[in-house]
Amino acid sequence: MPVPGPGYSITVRLEAPPSASAAGDLASAVGRVGGVITAFDVVESHNDRVIVDITCNAISANHVNDITDALALLPGVTVRKISDRTFLIHLGGKLEIASKIALRNRDDLSRAYTPGVARVCQAIAANPEDARRLTIKRNTVAVVTDGSAVLGLGNLGPAAALPVMEGKAVLFKKFAGVDAWPVCLDTQDTEEIIRAVELIAPVYGGINLEDIAAPRCFEIEARLREKLSIPVFHDDQHGTAIVVLAALRNALRVVGKEITDTKIAVCGVGAAGSAIIRLLLKQKPGDIIAVDVDGIVHPGREGMDPNLKWVADNTNAGQVTGSLHDALVGADVFIGVSAPNLFGAEQVATMANDAIVFALANPDPEIDPLEAQQHAAVVATGRSDYPNQINNVLAFPGVFRGLLDAHANSITDDMLVAAAGAIADVVAPERLNASFIVPSVFDTNVSPAVAEAVRKAAGSAVSG
């Protein structure tokens, strides 16, 4: 199922004979082993040889080796250098600090720094709320992690998490003009994480928790929300839940069903799954059946942590038991945030007519999308190479833009629901179909719409 993509993009510099067939031979060699050429550039030309850069997409590191080996085996071809384009864009990091003001002379320096800055410090000391108006706090978010759940890779630690947090900061800036900064903490102790975020909070207008493993992430978020006077948002939970709710709202429109009449099976009850369930419950679905590695979650199960116990107490009205396959029988919707290859087309066939399947495990979903499409009316994944990508980028930049603009002190479920509605509504009725239930992450209408919805919800929370 995997296909070559830009995540494994390489540029191979090589020498080749100057024959008329050289370009075709090189392209054929890449194609024979499944590579996809995206660029072919002649760097130098000589009487006896040409120097060529071939840029192509691969599936994996092993596939990269297959491609370069196939090129090197061609008569007269010498591979000079292999550049991994993903690593190249990370050289030296992806962020920098830029000044918003010019320091052209001594007068500018005196206002930006000493002695003039002292007056601004005194103003903030007299009125701490002025920090939002007179410092970077008004537009700055900390992207905080302990590196315990990095992407789908597990506990890699804070240093290995840094490229992800940098990338998150780039997305904040690109899509919402928010200045975000990575804060990778060298501890996985709950109390130390909470205290560290408390200590750095004066600089920031919001905290985005990222890639912190469940169930520790639940307590960290809950306690920080109690302690801090700025919004705290765990994107793995709430960002995912917002986009899933948006996509589900539109998918149900496609199949002509109401959420109040639907049975929803949610596979995976960690950070993302629990948040999805909590936000879906606000919509009063017909029923939710939660499933984890031990099967269907129900009140009679032993050994459940507080999060699982809450899920058991608030879902599964019929208190059914069994496996994921049992949960799928008669279900209108499947939402997976769990593990790859858990079921096949035969299980989708047991679901209700016009079933909706959101198989969001990455990079390999719970079911091959092509199998799901045999029986499901709408299929979505977390992948960019299939229609209907459920991507948190649709949510978190606009959410924080709205929170910062509203000078919000907290974040509520009403704001999350409003954000989901805004994402869904970007897809106009005349554009909505089974292969297009959420907008593109590059749709410039998304972030402003989400920000405006969150601003309005924040205003309602204050006035209410």
C-alpha angles and dihedrals in degrees: 000000000000114000130197112276143168092269087079101036119150137180114213118198112202145159118239136175114270093241125137090244097050097098093047092047092052093047092047092051091054092045094050091062094043102260122143117221114218099172138016117190131176104217098179135006126203135166092257103031148007127223110221135186112208115190116195144160122242137184101233145347090273090052089054088057090050091053096048092045090052091052094046091053093061113106112264095005121128121187108220105177141354118209121193103216093202092057091044094061090051096053107123091001131282100262139068137176115246127188117236092204135058121238100204102150146355092282092057090048092050092055098041094044135006131019097011096046090064090073091055091049090052091049091054092046089055093045113019092191087069087075088080090055102038105036142044088271089091092067107020132104129185114223100208127192141156092204093240098127108024111181105302092321101091131222104358098150132237100296094052089046092057097086089056093048091048089052090050090053091051090053092050090055097041098049104029110013090244118150105226128176132198116244108185110183121209094220138073094194111120095218093048092049092050092048093046092053091047090054096051096039097096090073096054140068092205144007122228111194113205139184097355112148124246137277091024091056092063094058094042093053095043095050095044089052088055095047104040132067092212129074117275115201127179102205096196086061109030102024090055092045093051094053093043090052091048092049093045092051090056095040090055088051089055093053095037098241133134119228090228088065098045133103109214125197113202116193114198122039100197125107097310098036094049093049091048090052093048093050093044090053088062086065092054099234121195090252141328122215111196120203131189135169090291095051134253114003111235136158094256095061117111129223098030121157118229093268093053091044090054090050091049092050094050104039140043098055091189092048091229121177135203140075136319089269089057091049091054095058107108093355117146093201137029119196116184126190097155133076139332129272101008099147144001144219092289091064093047087055089063092058123094122282114281090021122190119219122192104182100179106164108125136256091356115032129219089260133017104262091225090057092046091052090061090076109004122088095210127026127185133176139179091248128104094216095067131058120266101033111193100215128170089217086081089065121026102057093052093040092057093041088058094044093050094046090050091048084231119189095199144005126242138195089250089061091050092050091047090052091051091050092050092052092048093049093054085075101076116217093250090056097045118109141136092278096044115049099133130039124250116271086238093056102119091209094066105072096044091048092050092045092051092048092050092046091053092046090048090051091051090050091053095045092044 
